[in-house]
Amino acid sequence: MQPEGPYRFTHLLGGSPVGKAWAAIDEQGRFVSVAVLDATVAAAPGWREAFAEVANALAQTPDGPPITYADFSAAAPWVAYAAEAGPAPEKLFRALGVEYQPVPAAPRPVSAPPQPVSGVPQPVSGVPQPVSGVPQPISGVPQPVSGVPQPVVDMPHAPWAVQSAAIPNQSPAHPVSAAPASSAPASPAGPTGHDVAPTPATVSGPPADVPPFDPYAAPVRRIKPSAPPKRRTGLWAGVAALALVAVVGGGAGIYALSSDEPDEPDAPPTATSSGFPAATPLAPGLKPWAQAALRSPEERALAVAGPSMVFVEVVFTGYVRNKAGGALLDKAPVTFSRRCSGVVVQHEGYVLSNSQCVQPTPDVLVGGALNAVANRLVSEGSLQAKDISTYTRSRLSTSVLTGANAGDQPETRLYGQLNIAKGEVTDSPAIAGTVVQALPIEAGNVALIKLEQKNLPTSELNTSASVSPETSLLVLGYGTTDTSFRAATYTVLSKTVTVTGIDSSTPLNPYRINEDLGLYSRGGIAIDPSGRVVGMLDNDVLRPDKANRLVVPVSAMTALLQAAGVTNTLGKGDNQYRSGLDAYFAGDESKAIARFDEAARTSPTNLLAQSYRQAAVDSRGPGDDSGGSSWAVPVIAAAGGALAVAIVVAVAMLLARRRNSRF
């Protein structure tokens, strides 16, 4: 789909996962190159603004390519450069942090040579201003531009329908859910040394002294042809009828072979067809294409492990009493929750998580209850917020959390959510669960949970993993940027970390890492380059901030599974999904689509299978005939035969008429 603008596109220069570059000619016969952001990408948050900001920033850099025309508010935003500026679109796409693949083939000639330019190309009416900042990394929310991009002024609009061609060896389009991965060029300082707010590029229209000229108009005939001889309509009517049969049949066959949408199994009920990825409430919690380089081993590793991540919330309800005598500290029941991460290790619903999160020790449990009571007293006005810590500490050793009766245990409810999760959700998509078994802190601080749902996407444990200092690992865990705890939204975060050392003071030999993912990543996982689990994240009690920078080795995880009689096995849907990933990253989109379909049907909660299926559909080139109809080849063959017969008959009839006309 080409944008509307004063150009005719002659051939494709190259492309990237987010857009294409075209060679074109404007209405005055001048050669330009045009960078076009795909409409589906422009609809994703942050990309339209980043495209405009980077284009303006590049124009302000030393020797930067000046903008000729631009329309950043179009459905498919675009910016044009004079051909003399060189590979400006390539610079723009690379500055956005995406790969760019030039077309190696020679450009296709235009239908008619362009006319000479009657005047010097005119500059834009205003100098593009530098951006006020650079696009943020993909792991964060894209920053908005300081001004809304406006369409160019006095811009003639004429759609030119040119069929897009596939780019050889181009990486297929990927989902977009965040701003570009790399930063834009730094903004040059203004006169005062501060950045200047961005101003979208504008133009004043074609120069007034350039005569109106259409380089694509049909040439004017200067010699009037002689009158044609009288036609023999009878002969050619028969030939035309035969040719029509051949053309219709051949056209139908060619259409069947060239169709971009082959016959495929029906998409899963929750799959979408609007693009990759789909911005729906059922979006996956992890987006590997946005958190790692496209088509990289890191993206594949995240794609393997991502679907099995679980957000765990345990809700406790009880009464706070004095240990001595059992008198109630507060007559009203108190409810509070603990939240952390987990990972599915058996497709029947078995999840490993952090023990202190799901089954805390009595001191941790009563501490949470006292903190909840203190916060309620603050809301009632009977306690000041600055005194919460003092209130909790002073009663911690003398209080206990019980059920309705002094001898009862407090009520405990556990829920797990896959993909994007929200706090305080107790119905679908939350899945109820129970704690099967838990290891104490000194034995690994790992707990086994059973969720009441089967066919969950599963991670594989790497039981032979060998981790040493300086080893690089990928860590995954749930996190949130919401400041309101009650109904916060949680997604799966990921980060590449380095092992800084091994703690040999305990038999487990846990290892420490240099970064963490935040408070709620306890129970998250560390994975190897193939996406297999090599450890579980826990808080490091030796650190002042108690950050989750301790990794419990996989041996503690397997020991708990063996004690509970649970094996780490992949289900049918897991094998189908991994087969689909193998095909997708190898470039076999047709096989990938089929496998992802099977995986999504077998394991409906694996939303990444649905997203990658759509990516395979979108990235399949127009030359892919894997889905062509089986009747296309016979139809074309029959049509060719009919056309040959028509030609033979026509020639025979023509020769016969000529012989008869001599006598």
C-alpha positions, 0 to 999 in steps of 0.5 A: 500500500503506497501513500498518497503524495506527489510521486510515482514510485519506480522501484523498491530500494530496500526495506526493514521490519517497519517500512520500505524505501522507494525510488520515485519521481515527483510531478516536476520530473525530479528524482527522490527517495521516499521512506514509508512507515507501514500503516500497521506499525504507525498505528502502534503507540510511539512509532509515528512520533519516533519516525517524525522525531528521528527524521527531523533529528537527522536533518539537523545533524552535520551533513544530514539529509534535508527533507524535501516533502513529508507527511507524518500524519498520513495513515502510512507516514512518509518522508521524501529526500532529494535523490542527491542526498544518497541513501537517506531512507536507509539512514532513517530506518537504521536510526530507528534501531531496526535492520535495513535490507537494500534490494540487490537487483538493478532498479526497474526502468520507468515507463518513460524517461523523465523530463529535464527539470526546469528549475532548481529543487526548492528547499522545504519552507521551514528548517526541520527542528531538532527533537527534544529528546530521543526515543526511549529503549524498547523495554520502556514506554515510548516517549511522546513527541513534544508536538503533534506532527502535522501534514505538509502544506500545499501538498498535492495528493494523488495516489499511485498504485504500485504493487509492492515487491518482496525484498530478498533476504529481508527479515519479516515484519515483526510485532511492534508494541514499543518505540524503536530499539535504538536511540535517535541522533542526538539533538543539536543544541540551540542558541542557548545550549538547550534542545529545541522543540521539534517542528515537523517538516513542511513545504510550500508546494511546487515552485511557481516558475516551474510549468505544469508537467506530467512526466507520465502523460502519454506522448502526443502523436505528431504524424496522423496514421493512414486510414486502416483497411477494411477489417474482416470481422468474421475471421477475427471474431472467431479468433477472439472468441477462442483467445477469450476462452484461453485468457479467462482460463489462464487468468483464473489459474494464474490468480490461484497460483499468485494468491497471497492467502493460501488455504489454511486451517482456521485460526484459533478462536482467540487469534486475530488477523489485524497484524502482528502483534494484535493489541487486544486484551488477550495480548501475551505478557511477554513480547520477545520481538520488542525485548531482543534483537529481531530474529536473534537467538535471544528473541527465540529463547524468550519466545520459548520460555515466555508462555510458561511464566505465571503471575502468582497472587496469594490472598490471606484473610484472618485476625491479628491476636496477642500471642499471650491470651489470644485477645484480638488486636483488631476486631475486624478481619484483615486481608492482604496479599503477596505477589510474585512470579512462577513458571509452569514445569508440567503441562498438567498445571504444576508451577514452581515459585518462591516459598516465602511468597506463597507459604511464608513463615509465621513472622513474615505472615504476621508482619504482612497482617500488621502492616495491613492493619496499620494502613487501615488505621491510617485511612481511618485517621487513627494513625499517622502514616509516618508511624506505620513502621513503628506500629508494625515492629512494636507488635511483631514479636507479640502478635499472631495471625489466626482464623476466626477462632484462635486455634484456626489457620488464616484463610488462604487463596492462591491464584495464577495468571498467564500472559498479562495479569492484574492484581486482585483478580479471582475469576477468569483468566485467574486460575485457582491453585494450591501449594503442594509442597514447599522447601524452606529457605535453607533448602532452596526456598522453592514451592510447588503449586498445582493450578486447576487447569491443564494444557498449560505452556511448559518450560524445560529445566536444564538439569545439566546446566553449568553456571560460572562467574561471568556467564550471561543469562536471560532472566524473566519475571513479572513486574509493573510500573503502576503505583496503585497496588490494588489493581496494578497490571503486570507484564513479563519483564526480561533482562540480560544479566551477568553472574558475578559470583557463586555463594559457596557458603551453602550446599546449594551454591546459589549464584549472584547476578548484577541486575534484577527485575524488581520486587515481584520477580521472586520466583522468576527464572533464569534461562540459557540461550536455548530457553531452558531454565537454569535457576529461579530468582530469589531475594538476596538477604545479604544485600541492604536492599534485599534485591532479587539478585540471587539465583537458586540453581536448577538442582533445588527445583528438580529435587522438589519435583522428585520429592513430590513425584512430578516430572518436568515433561512437555505436553503436545502443545509445547512440542508443536509450539517449539516446532513452529518456532523452529520453522519460523526462525528458519524462514519456513512460514507455511510450516510455522503457521500450521504448527502454531495453529496446532499449538494454539488449539492444544494450549489456548493460553499460549498467546505467543503461539497466536502472535507468532502465527500472525507474524508468519502470515504477515512475513510470507512473501507474495511469491509463496505458492505453498497455499495455491489451489491444486487445480491451478496448474491443470487450468493453466495447461489447458488454457495454454493448449486452447490458446495454441489451438486458437493460433493454429486455426487463425493462421490456417483460416488466414492463409486460406482466405489469401489463397482464395483472394488470388483467384 
